[in-house]
Amino acid sequence: MLASRSPQRRAMLERLGLRFAVRPSGVEEIERGDPRELALENARRKARAVARPGEVVIGADTVVALDNLILGKPVDVADAAAMLRMLSGRRHEVYTGVAII
């Protein structure tokens, strides 16, 4: 079970030849704190939210940090473009946490 709507995560599992279903968690992501810890904790929360006995569940979360600012998910195309302009040519960090239950 994949606890995510992400087309990129789905594509990765498909490339691995895995059979899976998608059950988005709908949990509200934590957006403050250490970016490494946030990515892992959000992944755990997503996996736990959809876990059922006997299932293997994969939860994942990606956090982008620029200086001390954690960038959330863009709300629309204009917001995404603004984020890309802000990141362009600047050193930033991208963390992905994965939790398997």
TORKOL-4160 file (C-alpha; in steps of 0.2 Angstrom, whole numbers, padded with zeros to 4 digits, m for minus):
101
<pt num="1" X="0000" Y="0000" Z="0000"/>
<pt num="2" X="0007" Y="0017" Z="m0005"/>
<pt num="3" X="0001" Y="0031" Z="0007"/>
<pt num="4" X="0003" Y="0045" Z="m0005"/>
<pt num="5" X="m0005" Y="0053" Z="m0020"/>
<pt num="6" X="0012" Y="0057" Z="m0028"/>
<pt num="7" X="0014" Y="0052" Z="m0046"/>
<pt num="8" X="0033" Y="0052" Z="m0044"/>
<pt num="9" X="0032" Y="0039" Z="m0030"/>
<pt num="10" X="0019" Y="0029" Z="m0039"/>
<pt num="11" X="0030" Y="0029" Z="m0055"/>
<pt num="12" X="0045" Y="0023" Z="m0044"/>
<pt num="13" X="0036" Y="0008" Z="m0037"/>
<pt num="14" X="0029" Y="0004" Z="m0055"/>
<pt num="15" X="0047" Y="0004" Z="m0062"/>
<pt num="16" X="0052" Y="m0008" Z="m0048"/>
<pt num="17" X="0038" Y="m0020" Z="m0054"/>
<pt num="18" X="0029" Y="m0020" Z="m0038"/>
<pt num="19" X="0010" Y="m0023" Z="m0036"/>
<pt num="20" X="0002" Y="m0010" Z="m0025"/>
<pt num="21" X="m0013" Y="0000" Z="m0021"/>
<pt num="22" X="m0014" Y="0019" Z="m0017"/>
<pt num="23" X="m0022" Y="0025" Z="m0001"/>
<pt num="24" X="m0018" Y="0043" Z="0002"/>
<pt num="25" X="m0017" Y="0047" Z="0021"/>
<pt num="26" X="m0024" Y="0064" Z="0021"/>
<pt num="27" X="m0014" Y="0068" Z="0037"/>
<pt num="28" X="m0009" Y="0086" Z="0039"/>
<pt num="29" X="0010" Y="0088" Z="0037"/>
<pt num="30" X="0021" Y="0095" Z="0051"/>
<pt num="31" X="0030" Y="0110" Z="0043"/>
<pt num="32" X="0041" Y="0117" Z="0057"/>
<pt num="33" X="0057" Y="0110" Z="0065"/>
<pt num="34" X="0072" Y="0101" Z="0058"/>
<pt num="35" X="0069" Y="0096" Z="0040"/>
<pt num="36" X="0077" Y="0079" Z="0042"/>
<pt num="37" X="0066" Y="0075" Z="0056"/>
<pt num="38" X="0051" Y="0082" Z="0048"/>
<pt num="39" X="0053" Y="0072" Z="0032"/>
<pt num="40" X="0054" Y="0056" Z="0043"/>
<pt num="41" X="0040" Y="0060" Z="0055"/>
<pt num="42" X="0028" Y="0065" Z="0041"/>
<pt num="43" X="0032" Y="0049" Z="0032"/>
<pt num="44" X="0028" Y="0039" Z="0048"/>
<pt num="45" X="0012" Y="0048" Z="0051"/>
<pt num="46" X="0006" Y="0045" Z="0033"/>
<pt num="47" X="0010" Y="0026" Z="0034"/>
<pt num="48" X="0002" Y="0024" Z="0051"/>
<pt num="49" X="m0014" Y="0033" Z="0046"/>
<pt num="50" X="m0017" Y="0021" Z="0032"/>
<pt num="51" X="m0010" Y="0005" Z="0040"/>
<pt num="52" X="m0021" Y="m0010" Z="0042"/>
<pt num="53" X="m0016" Y="m0027" Z="0049"/>
<pt num="54" X="m0007" Y="m0039" Z="0037"/>
<pt num="55" X="m0003" Y="m0025" Z="0025"/>
<pt num="56" X="0014" Y="m0018" Z="0020"/>
<pt num="57" X="0012" Y="0001" Z="0019"/>
<pt num="58" X="0025" Y="0014" Z="0012"/>
<pt num="59" X="0024" Y="0032" Z="0018"/>
<pt num="60" X="0035" Y="0045" Z="0011"/>
<pt num="61" X="0038" Y="0064" Z="0013"/>
<pt num="62" X="0050" Y="0076" Z="0005"/>
<pt num="63" X="0055" Y="0093" Z="0013"/>
<pt num="64" X="0064" Y="0107" Z="0004"/>
<pt num="65" X="0074" Y="0119" Z="0015"/>
<pt num="66" X="0082" Y="0135" Z="0009"/>
<pt num="67" X="0092" Y="0143" Z="0023"/>
<pt num="68" X="0081" Y="0141" Z="0038"/>
<pt num="69" X="0065" Y="0142" Z="0028"/>
<pt num="70" X="0055" Y="0126" Z="0025"/>
<pt num="71" X="0045" Y="0127" Z="0009"/>
<pt num="72" X="0028" Y="0119" Z="0009"/>
<pt num="73" X="0019" Y="0112" Z="m0005"/>
<pt num="74" X="0015" Y="0125" Z="m0018"/>
<pt num="75" X="m0004" Y="0130" Z="m0018"/>
<pt num="76" X="m0005" Y="0133" Z="m0037"/>
<pt num="77" X="0006" Y="0135" Z="m0052"/>
<pt num="78" X="0011" Y="0153" Z="m0048"/>
<pt num="79" X="0016" Y="0148" Z="m0031"/>
<pt num="80" X="0027" Y="0133" Z="m0038"/>
<pt num="81" X="0035" Y="0145" Z="m0051"/>
<pt num="82" X="0039" Y="0158" Z="m0037"/>
<pt num="83" X="0047" Y="0144" Z="m0027"/>
<pt num="84" X="0057" Y="0138" Z="m0041"/>
<pt num="85" X="0063" Y="0156" Z="m0044"/>
<pt num="86" X="0068" Y="0157" Z="m0026"/>
<pt num="87" X="0078" Y="0141" Z="m0027"/>
<pt num="88" X="0086" Y="0144" Z="m0043"/>
<pt num="89" X="0105" Y="0146" Z="m0042"/>
<pt num="90" X="0104" Y="0145" Z="m0023"/>
<pt num="91" X="0111" Y="0130" Z="m0013"/>
<pt num="92" X="0096" Y="0122" Z="m0004"/>
<pt num="93" X="0093" Y="0105" Z="0004"/>
<pt num="94" X="0080" Y="0091" Z="m0001"/>
<pt num="95" X="0076" Y="0078" Z="0012"/>
<pt num="96" X="0065" Y="0063" Z="0009"/>
<pt num="97" X="0059" Y="0052" Z="0023"/>
<pt num="98" X="0052" Y="0034" Z="0020"/>
<pt num="99" X="0043" Y="0024" Z="0033"/>
<pt num="100" X="0038" Y="0006" Z="0030"/>
<pt num="101" X="0026" Y="m0003" Z="0041"/>
